[in-house]
Amino acid sequence: MEQNGFGLTLGWHLARYDLTNGSPHVDAAIIDEMRNTMYMLLNSNNIGNLYDNDQRVLIQNILNHFAARNEMPTRNAILIGICAFRASLIGASTRPEDNLEMTDLAFSALMDVDAATIGDREHFFDQLRQANPGNIVELTDFLASLALIARRAALH
């Protein structure tokens, strides 16, 4: 799997923003910091015009942008970043139904990743859950380890 640091980072931050924007339990300054981070990421790729304060509109704008430009590796990386952030929260709740809902939500992001990137989504998700990356560096390390395993298997 080809890594795309921009997409993974953007996806991670989008998922975090999606989960916290509008929550009465999150300080407004933290929300503003997340908005600034995402706006900076978008501007670094000359797509600041896609920004929207509504997190669902923002996510859809970004995914549509990369699909329309046929930049599927970036789009796939964004979805993997979203999935990984959500998966990192599985088990955080004391309510089993909330953890099940987060599991479904995390896995749903993989459904739009093309099969050439992730062939067996369930197996990938299980490996991701087992590795449980807690940040973007750990996520990229996890993906690099999968690529190394795949290269070794191809040699034998």
DSSP file (Angstrom, degrees, kcal/mol; ACC not computed):
  #  RESIDUE AA STRUCTURE BP1 BP2  ACC     N-H-->O    O-->H-N    N-H-->O    O-->H-N    TCO  KAPPA ALPHA  PHI   PSI    X-CA   Y-CA   Z-CA
    1    1 A M              0   0    0      0, 0.0     2,-0.3     0, 0.0   146,-0.1   0.000 360.0 360.0 360.0 126.5    0.0    0.0    0.0
    2    2 A E        -     0   0    0      1,-0.1     2,-0.2   145,-0.0   142,-0.0  -0.567 360.0-130.7 -75.2 132.6    1.4    3.4   -1.0
    3    3 A Q        -     0   0    0     -2,-0.3     2,-0.3     4,-0.0    -1,-0.1  -0.598  19.7-171.1 -86.8 147.5    1.6    5.8    1.8
    4    4 A N     >  -     0   0    0     -2,-0.2     4,-2.7     1,-0.1     5,-0.2  -0.825   2.2-171.3-138.2  93.2    0.2    9.3    1.4
    5    5 A G  H  > S+     0   0    0     -2,-0.3     4,-2.5     1,-0.2     5,-0.2   0.859  85.5  52.1 -58.3 -40.4    1.2   11.4    4.5
    6    6 A F  H  > S+     0   0    0      2,-0.2     4,-2.8     1,-0.2    -1,-0.2   0.954 113.3  44.2 -60.6 -49.7   -1.0   14.4    3.5
    7    7 A G  H  > S+     0   0    0      2,-0.2     4,-2.8     1,-0.2    -2,-0.2   0.906 114.1  48.7 -64.2 -43.0   -4.1   12.2    3.1
    8    8 A L  H  X S+     0   0    0     -4,-2.7     4,-2.4     2,-0.2    -1,-0.2   0.926 114.7  45.9 -62.1 -44.6   -3.5   10.2    6.2
    9    9 A T  H  X S+     0   0    0     -4,-2.5     4,-2.3    -5,-0.2    -2,-0.2   0.930 114.2  47.1 -64.4 -46.6   -2.9   13.4    8.3
   10   10 A L  H  X S+     0   0    0     -4,-2.8     4,-2.8    -5,-0.2    -2,-0.2   0.924 112.6  49.9 -62.4 -44.4   -5.9   15.2    6.8
   11   11 A G  H  X S+     0   0    0     -4,-2.8     4,-2.4    -5,-0.2     5,-0.2   0.914 109.7  51.0 -60.5 -43.7   -8.1   12.1    7.3
   12   12 A W  H  X S+     0   0    0     -4,-2.4     4,-1.9     1,-0.2    -1,-0.2   0.937 114.5  43.4 -58.1 -48.6   -7.0   11.8   11.0
   13   13 A H  H  X S+     0   0    0     -4,-2.3     4,-2.6     1,-0.2    -2,-0.2   0.864 111.2  54.3 -69.3 -36.1   -7.8   15.5   11.6
   14   14 A L  H  X S+     0   0    0     -4,-2.8     4,-2.9    -5,-0.2    -1,-0.2   0.922 109.4  48.0 -61.8 -43.2  -11.1   15.4    9.7
   15   15 A A  H  X S+     0   0    0     -4,-2.4     4,-1.9     2,-0.2    -2,-0.2   0.901 111.8  49.8 -65.0 -40.1  -12.3   12.4   11.9
   16   16 A R  H  X S+     0   0    0     -4,-1.9     4,-1.5    -5,-0.2    -2,-0.2   0.926 113.8  45.5 -63.3 -44.7  -11.3   14.2   15.0
   17   17 A Y  H  X S+     0   0    0     -4,-2.6     4,-3.0     1,-0.2    -2,-0.2   0.908 110.1  54.7 -64.5 -43.0  -13.1   17.4   14.0
   18   18 A D  H  < S+     0   0    0     -4,-2.9    -1,-0.2     1,-0.2    -2,-0.2   0.880 110.9  45.8 -58.0 -39.8  -16.1   15.4   12.9
   19   19 A L  H  < S+     0   0    0     -4,-1.9    -1,-0.2    -5,-0.2    -2,-0.2   0.812 123.4  31.4 -75.1 -31.2  -16.4   13.8   16.3
   20   20 A T  H >< S+     0   0    0     -4,-1.5     3,-2.3    -5,-0.1     6,-0.2   0.737  85.4 106.4-105.4 -25.2  -15.9   17.0   18.4
   21   21 A N  T 3< S+     0   0    0     -4,-3.0     7,-0.0     1,-0.3    34,-0.0  -0.363  94.7  12.2 -61.6 127.4  -17.4   19.9   16.4
   22   22 A G  T 3  S+     0   0    0      1,-0.3    -1,-0.3    -2,-0.1    -2,-0.1   0.367  92.3 136.7  88.6  -5.4  -20.6   20.9   17.9
   23   23 A S    X   -     0   0    0     -3,-2.3     3,-1.2     1,-0.1    -1,-0.3  -0.587  51.1-147.6 -76.3 132.3  -20.1   18.9   21.1
   24   24 A P  T 3  S+     0   0    0      0, 0.0    -1,-0.1     0, 0.0     4,-0.1   0.621  96.3  63.6 -72.3  -9.8  -20.9   20.8   24.3
   25   25 A H  T 3  S+     0   0    0     -5,-0.1     2,-0.5     2,-0.1    -2,-0.0   0.452  88.5  80.0 -93.1  -1.3  -18.1   18.9   26.0
   26   26 A V  S <  S-     0   0    0     -3,-1.2    -4,-0.1    -6,-0.2     5,-0.0  -0.923  84.7-116.3-113.7 129.7  -15.3   20.4   23.9
   27   27 A D    >>  -     0   0    0     -2,-0.5     4,-1.6     1,-0.1     3,-0.7  -0.308  20.3-126.8 -61.0 139.6  -13.9   23.8   24.6
   28   28 A A  H 3> S+     0   0    0      1,-0.3     4,-2.6     2,-0.2     5,-0.2   0.827 108.8  60.4 -59.1 -33.5  -14.4   26.3   21.7
   29   29 A A  H 3> S+     0   0    0      1,-0.2     4,-2.0     2,-0.2    -1,-0.3   0.863 103.3  50.6 -64.3 -34.9  -10.7   27.1   21.6
   30   30 A I  H <> S+     0   0    0     -3,-0.7     4,-2.3     2,-0.2    -1,-0.2   0.907 110.0  49.7 -68.7 -41.6   -9.9   23.4   20.8
   31   31 A I  H  X S+     0   0    0     -4,-1.6     4,-2.7     2,-0.2    -2,-0.2   0.930 110.7  50.2 -61.4 -45.2  -12.5   23.5   18.0
   32   32 A D  H  X S+     0   0    0     -4,-2.6     4,-2.5     1,-0.2    -2,-0.2   0.892 109.2  51.8 -60.6 -39.8  -10.9   26.6   16.6
   33   33 A E  H  X S+     0   0    0     -4,-2.0     4,-2.3     2,-0.2    -1,-0.2   0.910 110.3  48.4 -63.3 -42.3   -7.5   25.0   16.8
   34   34 A M  H  X S+     0   0    0     -4,-2.3     4,-2.5     2,-0.2     5,-0.2   0.917 111.0  50.5 -64.2 -42.8   -8.8   22.0   14.9
   35   35 A R  H  X S+     0   0    0     -4,-2.7     4,-2.8     1,-0.2    -2,-0.2   0.924 110.9  49.1 -59.7 -44.5  -10.3   24.3   12.2
   36   36 A N  H  X S+     0   0    0     -4,-2.5     4,-2.5     2,-0.2    -1,-0.2   0.897 110.0  51.5 -62.9 -40.5   -7.1   26.2   11.9
   37   37 A T  H  X S+     0   0    0     -4,-2.3     4,-2.5     2,-0.2    -2,-0.2   0.935 113.2  44.3 -62.3 -46.0   -5.1   22.9   11.5
   38   38 A M  H  X S+     0   0    0     -4,-2.5     4,-2.8     2,-0.2     5,-0.2   0.910 112.7  50.9 -67.0 -40.6   -7.4   21.7    8.8
   39   39 A Y  H  X S+     0   0    0     -4,-2.8     4,-2.7    -5,-0.2    -1,-0.2   0.908 111.0  49.6 -62.2 -40.4   -7.5   25.0    7.0
   40   40 A M  H  X S+     0   0    0     -4,-2.5     4,-2.1     2,-0.2    -2,-0.2   0.919 111.1  49.4 -63.4 -44.0   -3.7   25.0    7.1
   41   41 A L  H  X S+     0   0    0     -4,-2.5     4,-0.7     2,-0.2    -2,-0.2   0.926 112.9  47.0 -60.8 -44.6   -3.6   21.5    5.7
   42   42 A L  H ><>S+     0   0    0     -4,-2.8     5,-2.8     1,-0.2     3,-1.0   0.920 112.1  49.7 -64.3 -43.5   -6.0   22.4    2.9
   43   43 A N  H ><5S+     0   0    0     -4,-2.7     3,-1.8     1,-0.3    -1,-0.2   0.842 101.9  62.4 -64.5 -32.7   -4.1   25.5    2.0
   44   44 A S  H 3<5S+     0   0    0     -4,-2.1    -1,-0.3     1,-0.3    -2,-0.2   0.734 110.2  40.8 -64.9 -19.4   -0.8   23.6    1.9
   45   45 A N  T <<5S-     0   0    0     -3,-1.0    -1,-0.3    -4,-0.7    -2,-0.2   0.148 119.4-111.5-111.1  15.8   -2.3   21.6   -1.0
   46   46 A N  T < 5S+     0   0    0     -3,-1.8    -3,-0.2     1,-0.1    -2,-0.1   0.830  91.3 107.4  58.2  37.0   -3.9   24.8   -2.6
   47   47 A I    > < +     0   0    0     -5,-2.8     3,-2.0    -8,-0.1    -4,-0.3  -0.035  24.9 127.0-131.4  32.3   -7.5   23.6   -1.8
   48   48 A G  G >   +     0   0    0     -6,-0.3     3,-1.7     1,-0.3    -5,-0.2   0.744  64.0  74.1 -59.7 -23.7   -8.4   26.0    1.1
   49   49 A N  G 3  S+     0   0    0      1,-0.3    -1,-0.3    -7,-0.1    -2,-0.1   0.638  85.0  65.8 -66.3 -12.9  -11.5   26.9   -0.9
   50   50 A L  G <  S+     0   0    0     -3,-2.0    -1,-0.3   -11,-0.1    -2,-0.2   0.609  75.7 119.5 -81.7 -11.5  -13.0   23.5    0.1
   51   51 A Y    <   +     0   0    0     -3,-1.7     2,-0.3    -4,-0.2     3,-0.0  -0.240  34.2 168.7 -61.9 140.0  -13.2   24.5    3.7
   52   52 A D        -     0   0    0      2,-0.1     6,-0.2     1,-0.1     7,-0.1  -0.978  38.8-134.1-147.8 140.7  -16.6   24.5    5.4
   53   53 A N  S    S+     0   0    0     -2,-0.3     2,-0.7     4,-0.1     3,-0.1   0.757  90.2  85.2 -68.1 -23.9  -17.4   24.8    9.1
   54   54 A D  S  > S-     0   0    0      1,-0.2     4,-2.7     2,-0.0     3,-0.2  -0.715  75.2-151.0 -79.9 115.0  -19.9   21.9    8.8
   55   55 A Q  H  > S+     0   0    0     -2,-0.7     4,-2.5     1,-0.2     5,-0.2   0.826  91.7  51.1 -61.3 -34.8  -17.7   18.9    9.2
   56   56 A R  H  > S+     0   0    0      2,-0.2     4,-2.2     1,-0.2    -1,-0.2   0.897 112.4  46.0 -71.7 -38.5  -19.9   16.6    7.1
   57   57 A V  H  > S+     0   0    0     -3,-0.2     4,-3.0     2,-0.2    -2,-0.2   0.913 112.8  52.1 -65.3 -43.0  -19.9   19.1    4.2
   58   58 A L  H  X S+     0   0    0     -4,-2.7     4,-2.4     2,-0.2    -2,-0.2   0.938 110.2  46.8 -58.9 -49.3  -16.2   19.6    4.6
   59   59 A I  H  X S+     0   0    0     -4,-2.5     4,-2.6     1,-0.2     5,-0.2   0.927 114.7  47.0 -60.2 -45.6  -15.4   15.8    4.4
   60   60 A Q  H  X S+     0   0    0     -4,-2.2     4,-2.7     1,-0.2     5,-0.2   0.909 110.4  52.7 -65.1 -41.2  -17.7   15.4    1.4
   61   61 A N  H  X S+     0   0    0     -4,-3.0     4,-2.2     2,-0.2    -1,-0.2   0.926 112.7  45.3 -56.9 -45.7  -16.1   18.4   -0.4
   62   62 A I  H  X S+     0   0    0     -4,-2.4     4,-2.1     2,-0.2     5,-0.2   0.935 114.2  46.4 -67.5 -47.2  -12.6   17.0    0.1
   63   63 A L  H  X S+     0   0    0     -4,-2.6     4,-1.9     1,-0.2    -1,-0.2   0.909 114.4  48.6 -63.0 -41.3  -13.4   13.4   -0.9
   64   64 A N  H  X S+     0   0    0     -4,-2.7     4,-2.9    -5,-0.2    -1,-0.2   0.890 108.2  55.5 -64.6 -39.1  -15.3   14.7   -4.0
   65   65 A H  H  X S+     0   0    0     -4,-2.2     4,-1.6    -5,-0.2    -2,-0.2   0.947 111.4  41.7 -58.7 -50.5  -12.4   17.0   -4.9
   66   66 A F  H  <>S+     0   0    0     -4,-2.1     5,-3.1     1,-0.2    -1,-0.2   0.827 115.1  51.2 -71.6 -30.2   -9.9   14.2   -5.0
   67   67 A A  H ><5S+     0   0    0     -4,-1.9     3,-1.4    -5,-0.2    -1,-0.2   0.923 109.3  50.4 -68.6 -43.5  -12.2   11.8   -6.7
   68   68 A A  H 3<5S+     0   0    0     -4,-2.9    -2,-0.2     1,-0.3    -1,-0.2   0.830 112.2  47.2 -64.5 -31.7  -13.0   14.4   -9.4
   69   69 A R  T 3<5S-     0   0    0     -4,-1.6    -1,-0.3    -5,-0.2    -2,-0.2   0.372 113.3-121.4 -88.9   4.8   -9.3   14.9  -10.0
   70   70 A N  T < 5 +     0   0    0     -3,-1.4     2,-0.9     1,-0.2    -3,-0.2   0.841  65.6 143.6  56.7  36.9   -8.7   11.2  -10.1
   71   71 A E     >< +     0   0    0     -5,-3.1     4,-2.1     1,-0.2     3,-0.4  -0.566  13.1 158.2-100.9  66.1   -6.3   11.4   -7.2
   72   72 A M  H  >  +     0   0    0     -2,-0.9     4,-3.3     1,-0.2     5,-0.3   0.827  63.2  60.8 -66.7 -34.5   -7.5    8.2   -5.6
   73   73 A P  H  > S+     0   0    0      0, 0.0     4,-2.1     0, 0.0    -1,-0.2   0.918 110.2  43.3 -58.8 -39.6   -4.3    7.5   -3.6
   74   74 A T  H  > S+     0   0    0     -3,-0.4     4,-2.3     2,-0.2    -2,-0.2   0.925 114.9  49.1 -69.6 -43.3   -4.9   10.7   -1.6
   75   75 A R  H  X S+     0   0    0     -4,-2.1     4,-2.1     1,-0.2    -1,-0.2   0.926 112.7  48.0 -61.0 -44.8   -8.7   10.0   -1.3
   76   76 A N  H  X S+     0   0    0     -4,-3.3     4,-2.3     1,-0.2    -1,-0.2   0.902 110.4  51.9 -62.9 -40.8   -8.0    6.5   -0.1
   77   77 A A  H  X S+     0   0    0     -4,-2.1     4,-2.6    -5,-0.3    -1,-0.2   0.889 107.4  52.7 -63.9 -39.2   -5.4    7.8    2.4
   78   78 A I  H  X S+     0   0    0     -4,-2.3     4,-2.4     1,-0.2    -1,-0.2   0.938 110.6  47.4 -60.3 -46.4   -7.9   10.3    3.8
   79   79 A L  H  X S+     0   0    0     -4,-2.1     4,-2.6     1,-0.2    -2,-0.2   0.880 111.5  50.2 -63.9 -38.1  -10.4    7.5    4.3
   80   80 A I  H  X S+     0   0    0     -4,-2.3     4,-2.8     2,-0.2    -1,-0.2   0.900 110.1  51.0 -66.6 -40.1   -7.8    5.3    6.0
   81   81 A G  H  X S+     0   0    0     -4,-2.6     4,-2.2     2,-0.2    -2,-0.2   0.902 110.8  48.6 -62.2 -41.3   -6.9    8.2    8.3
   82   82 A I  H  X S+     0   0    0     -4,-2.4     4,-2.3     2,-0.2     5,-0.2   0.945 113.1  47.7 -61.6 -48.5  -10.6    8.7    9.1
   83   83 A C  H  X S+     0   0    0     -4,-2.6     4,-2.8     1,-0.2    -2,-0.2   0.918 111.3  50.5 -58.4 -46.0  -10.9    5.0    9.8
   84   84 A A  H  X S+     0   0    0     -4,-2.8     4,-1.8     2,-0.2    -1,-0.2   0.901 110.2  48.5 -64.8 -42.1   -7.8    4.9   12.0
   85   85 A F  H  X S+     0   0    0     -4,-2.2     4,-0.5     2,-0.2     3,-0.2   0.955 114.6  45.6 -63.0 -47.3   -8.8    7.8   14.2
   86   86 A R  H >< S+     0   0    0     -4,-2.3     3,-1.4     1,-0.2     4,-0.4   0.911 111.3  52.9 -61.3 -41.8  -12.2    6.4   14.8
   87   87 A A  H >< S+     0   0    0     -4,-2.8     3,-1.3     1,-0.3    -1,-0.2   0.822  99.0  64.2 -64.0 -30.3  -10.8    2.9   15.4
   88   88 A S  H 3< S+     0   0    0     -4,-1.8    -1,-0.3     1,-0.3    -2,-0.2   0.698 100.8  53.1 -66.3 -16.6   -8.4    4.4   18.0
   89   89 A L  T X< S+     0   0    0     -3,-1.4     3,-2.3    -4,-0.5     4,-0.4   0.513  77.4 116.8 -96.1  -6.9  -11.5    5.3   20.1
   90   90 A I  T <  S+     0   0    0     -3,-1.3     9,-0.1    -4,-0.4    10,-0.1  -0.459  82.6  22.0 -64.7 128.0  -13.1    1.9   20.1
   91   91 A G  T 3  S+     0   0    0     -2,-0.2    -1,-0.3     4,-0.1     8,-0.1   0.313  91.4 108.4  96.6  -7.2  -13.2    0.8   23.7
   92   92 A A    <   +     0   0    0     -3,-2.3     2,-0.2     6,-0.1    -2,-0.1   0.778  65.9  74.1 -72.9 -25.5  -13.0    4.3   25.1
   93   93 A S  S    S-     0   0    0     -4,-0.4     6,-0.1     2,-0.1    -2,-0.0  -0.587  72.6-144.3 -88.9 149.9  -16.6    4.2   26.2
   94   94 A T  S    S+     0   0    0     -2,-0.2    -1,-0.1     4,-0.0     3,-0.1   0.542  85.0  84.6 -84.0  -7.8  -17.9    2.2   29.2
   95   95 A R  S >> S-     0   0    0      1,-0.1     4,-1.7     2,-0.0     3,-0.8  -0.860  70.8-152.5 -98.8 116.8  -21.1    1.5   27.2
   96   96 A P  H 3> S+     0   0    0      0, 0.0     4,-2.3     0, 0.0     5,-0.2   0.840  95.0  57.9 -56.4 -35.4  -20.7   -1.5   24.9
   97   97 A E  H 3> S+     0   0    0      1,-0.2     4,-2.0     2,-0.2     5,-0.1   0.850 104.8  51.1 -66.9 -32.1  -23.3   -0.1   22.4
   98   98 A D  H <> S+     0   0    0     -3,-0.8     4,-2.3     2,-0.2    -1,-0.2   0.897 110.3  48.9 -68.8 -39.8  -21.2    3.1   22.0
   99   99 A N  H  X S+     0   0    0     -4,-1.7     4,-2.1     2,-0.2    -2,-0.2   0.878 111.0  50.3 -66.7 -37.3  -18.1    1.0   21.2
  100  100 A L  H  X S+     0   0    0     -4,-2.3     4,-2.3     2,-0.2    -2,-0.2   0.902 110.1  50.3 -65.8 -40.6  -20.1   -1.1   18.7
  101  101 A E  H  X S+     0   0    0     -4,-2.0     4,-2.5     1,-0.2    -2,-0.2   0.907 110.6  49.1 -63.4 -41.5  -21.3    2.0   17.1
  102  102 A M  H  X S+     0   0    0     -4,-2.3     4,-2.9     2,-0.2     5,-0.2   0.873 108.9  53.8 -66.5 -36.2  -17.7    3.4   16.8
  103  103 A T  H  X S+     0   0    0     -4,-2.1     4,-2.5     2,-0.2    -2,-0.2   0.942 111.6  44.6 -60.6 -47.6  -16.6    0.1   15.4
  104  104 A D  H  X S+     0   0    0     -4,-2.3     4,-2.0     1,-0.2    -2,-0.2   0.904 114.2  49.6 -63.1 -42.0  -19.2    0.3   12.7
  105  105 A L  H  X S+     0   0    0     -4,-2.5     4,-0.8     2,-0.2    -2,-0.2   0.913 112.2  47.6 -64.7 -42.9  -18.4    4.0   12.0
  106  106 A A  H >X S+     0   0    0     -4,-2.9     3,-0.9     1,-0.2     4,-0.5   0.941 113.4  47.1 -63.0 -47.6  -14.7    3.3   11.8
  107  107 A F  H >X S+     0   0    0     -4,-2.5     3,-1.3     1,-0.2     4,-0.7   0.844 100.6  67.8 -64.7 -32.8  -15.2    0.4    9.4
  108  108 A S  H >< S+     0   0    0     -4,-2.0     3,-0.8     1,-0.3     4,-0.4   0.813  91.0  62.3 -59.4 -30.1  -17.6    2.3    7.2
  109  109 A A  H X< S+     0   0    0     -3,-0.9     3,-0.8    -4,-0.8    -1,-0.3   0.822  98.9  56.3 -65.2 -29.1  -14.8    4.6    6.1
  110  110 A L  H X< S+     0   0    0     -3,-1.3     3,-1.6    -4,-0.5    -1,-0.2   0.706  87.1  78.6 -74.2 -18.9  -13.0    1.6    4.5
  111  111 A M  T << S+     0   0    0     -3,-0.8    -1,-0.2    -4,-0.7    -2,-0.2   0.757  95.2  47.1 -64.6 -23.5  -16.0    0.8    2.4
  112  112 A D  T <  S+     0   0    0     -3,-0.8     2,-0.4    -4,-0.4    -1,-0.3   0.409  86.4 103.8 -98.3   1.8  -15.1    3.6   -0.1
  113  113 A V  S <  S-     0   0    0     -3,-1.6     8,-0.1    -4,-0.1     5,-0.1  -0.713  82.3-110.2 -81.5 130.9  -11.4    2.7   -0.3
  114  114 A D    >>  -     0   0    0     -2,-0.4     4,-1.9   -42,-0.1     3,-1.5  -0.239  18.3-119.2 -67.0 152.5  -10.8    0.9   -3.6
  115  115 A A  T 34 S+     0   0    0      1,-0.3    -1,-0.1     2,-0.2    -2,-0.0   0.730 110.3  65.3 -64.3 -24.3  -10.0   -2.8   -3.6
  116  116 A A  T 34 S+     0   0    0      1,-0.2    -1,-0.3     2,-0.1     3,-0.2   0.782 108.6  40.6 -69.4 -24.4   -6.6   -2.3   -5.2
  117  117 A T  T <4 S+     0   0    0     -3,-1.5     2,-0.5     1,-0.3    -2,-0.2   0.896 134.7  15.1 -87.0 -48.2   -5.5   -0.4   -2.1
  118  118 A I     <  +     0   0    0     -4,-1.9    -1,-0.3     1,-0.2     3,-0.3  -0.916  66.1 179.3-130.8 104.5   -7.1   -2.7    0.5
  119  119 A G  S    S+     0   0    0     -2,-0.5     2,-0.9     1,-0.3    -1,-0.2   0.970  79.3  33.6 -70.1 -54.6   -8.2   -6.0   -0.8
  120  120 A D     >  -     0   0    0      1,-0.2     4,-2.5     2,-0.1    -1,-0.3  -0.834  68.8-176.6-107.3  94.3   -9.6   -7.6    2.3
  121  121 A R  H  > S+     0   0    0     -2,-0.9     4,-2.8    -3,-0.3     5,-0.2   0.880  81.8  51.9 -60.8 -41.3  -11.1   -4.7    4.3
  122  122 A E  H  > S+     0   0    0      2,-0.2     4,-2.4     1,-0.2    -1,-0.2   0.914 111.3  46.8 -64.5 -42.1  -12.1   -6.9    7.3
  123  123 A H  H  > S+     0   0    0      2,-0.2     4,-2.4     1,-0.2    -2,-0.2   0.926 113.4  49.1 -64.8 -44.4   -8.6   -8.3    7.6
  124  124 A F  H  X S+     0   0    0     -4,-2.5     4,-2.7     1,-0.2    -2,-0.2   0.927 111.3  49.9 -59.1 -45.3   -7.0   -4.9    7.3
  125  125 A F  H  X S+     0   0    0     -4,-2.8     4,-2.8     1,-0.2    -1,-0.2   0.900 109.5  51.0 -62.8 -41.4   -9.4   -3.5    9.9
  126  126 A D  H  X S+     0   0    0     -4,-2.4     4,-2.2     2,-0.2    -1,-0.2   0.918 112.0  47.1 -61.1 -43.2   -8.6   -6.4   12.3
  127  127 A Q  H  X S+     0   0    0     -4,-2.4     4,-2.5     2,-0.2     5,-0.2   0.902 111.9  50.7 -65.1 -40.4   -4.9   -5.6   11.8
  128  128 A L  H  X S+     0   0    0     -4,-2.7     4,-2.7     2,-0.2    -2,-0.2   0.924 110.8  48.6 -62.2 -45.1   -5.5   -1.9   12.4
  129  129 A R  H  < S+     0   0    0     -4,-2.8    -1,-0.2     1,-0.2    -2,-0.2   0.895 111.7  49.7 -62.2 -40.3   -7.4   -2.6   15.6
  130  130 A Q  H  < S+     0   0    0     -4,-2.2    -2,-0.2     1,-0.2    -1,-0.2   0.914 114.9  42.6 -66.4 -42.6   -4.7   -4.9   16.8
  131  131 A A  H  < S-     0   0    0     -4,-2.5    -2,-0.2    -5,-0.1    -1,-0.2   0.858  88.9-167.7 -70.7 -35.5   -1.9   -2.3   16.1
  132  132 A N     <  -     0   0    0     -4,-2.7    -3,-0.1    -5,-0.2     2,-0.1   0.904   8.3-153.4  48.0  58.5   -4.2    0.4   17.6
  133  133 A P        -     0   0    0      0, 0.0    -1,-0.2     0, 0.0   -45,-0.1  -0.391  10.6-164.6 -61.9 134.3   -2.2    3.4   16.3
  134  134 A G        +     0   0    0     -2,-0.1     2,-0.3   -45,-0.0    -2,-0.0   0.417  67.9  14.8-101.7  -0.4   -2.8    6.4   18.6
  135  135 A N  S  > S-     0   0    0      1,-0.1     4,-1.9   -51,-0.0     5,-0.1  -0.944  88.5 -89.4-159.6 177.9   -1.4    9.1   16.3
  136  136 A I  H  > S+     0   0    0     -2,-0.3     4,-2.6     1,-0.2     5,-0.2   0.860 121.1  54.4 -68.2 -36.4   -0.4    9.7   12.7
  137  137 A V  H  > S+     0   0    0      1,-0.2     4,-2.3     2,-0.2    -1,-0.2   0.940 110.3  46.5 -62.7 -46.0    3.2    8.6   13.2
  138  138 A E  H  > S+     0   0    0      1,-0.2     4,-2.3     2,-0.2    -1,-0.2   0.863 111.3  53.3 -64.6 -34.6    2.1    5.2   14.6
  139  139 A L  H  X S+     0   0    0     -4,-1.9     4,-2.5     2,-0.2    -2,-0.2   0.935 109.7  46.4 -64.5 -46.4   -0.4    4.9   11.8
  140  140 A T  H  X S+     0   0    0     -4,-2.6     4,-2.4     1,-0.2    -2,-0.2   0.883 112.2  51.6 -65.7 -36.1    2.3    5.5    9.1
  141  141 A D  H  X S+     0   0    0     -4,-2.3     4,-2.2    -5,-0.2    -1,-0.2   0.916 109.9  49.9 -63.4 -42.4    4.6    3.0   11.0
  142  142 A F  H  X S+     0   0    0     -4,-2.3     4,-1.8     2,-0.2    -2,-0.2   0.932 112.2  46.6 -60.6 -47.1    1.7    0.4   10.9
  143  143 A L  H  X S+     0   0    0     -4,-2.5     4,-2.1     1,-0.2    -1,-0.2   0.877 110.6  53.2 -65.5 -36.9    1.1    0.9    7.2
  144  144 A A  H  X S+     0   0    0     -4,-2.4     4,-2.2     1,-0.2    -1,-0.2   0.888 106.7  52.5 -64.4 -38.3    4.9    0.7    6.5
  145  145 A S  H  X S+     0   0    0     -4,-2.2     4,-2.2     1,-0.2    -1,-0.2   0.876 108.5  50.8 -66.1 -35.9    5.0   -2.6    8.4
  146  146 A L  H  X S+     0   0    0     -4,-1.8     4,-2.3     2,-0.2    -1,-0.2   0.904 109.8  50.2 -65.7 -40.2    2.1   -3.9    6.2
  147  147 A A  H  X S+     0   0    0     -4,-2.1     4,-2.3     2,-0.2    -2,-0.2   0.897 110.2  50.2 -64.9 -39.8    4.0   -2.9    3.1
  148  148 A L  H  X S+     0   0    0     -4,-2.2     4,-2.4     2,-0.2    -2,-0.2   0.917 110.7  49.0 -64.1 -43.8    7.2   -4.6    4.3
  149  149 A I  H  X S+     0   0    0     -4,-2.2     4,-2.3     1,-0.2    -2,-0.2   0.909 111.4  50.1 -60.7 -42.5    5.2   -7.8    5.0
  150  150 A A  H  X S+     0   0    0     -4,-2.3     4,-1.9     2,-0.2    -2,-0.2   0.898 110.4  49.6 -64.0 -41.3    3.6   -7.6    1.5
  151  151 A R  H  X S+     0   0    0     -4,-2.3     4,-1.3     2,-0.2    -2,-0.2   0.912 111.4  49.2 -65.2 -42.1    7.0   -7.1   -0.2
  152  152 A R  H  X S+     0   0    0     -4,-2.4     4,-0.9     1,-0.2     3,-0.3   0.910 110.3  50.5 -63.7 -41.3    8.5  -10.1    1.7
  153  153 A A  H >< S+     0   0    0     -4,-2.3     3,-0.5     1,-0.2    -1,-0.2   0.868 107.2  54.7 -65.3 -35.3    5.5  -12.3    0.7
  154  154 A A  H 3< S+     0   0    0     -4,-1.9    -1,-0.2     1,-0.2    -2,-0.2   0.788 103.9  55.8 -68.9 -26.8    5.9  -11.3   -2.9
  155  155 A L  H 3<        0   0    0     -4,-1.3    -1,-0.2    -3,-0.3    -2,-0.2   0.721 360.0 360.0 -76.1 -21.2    9.6  -12.4   -2.8
  156  156 A H    <<        0   0    0     -4,-0.9    -1,-0.2    -3,-0.5    -2,-0.2   0.428 360.0 360.0-104.5 360.0    8.7  -15.9   -1.7
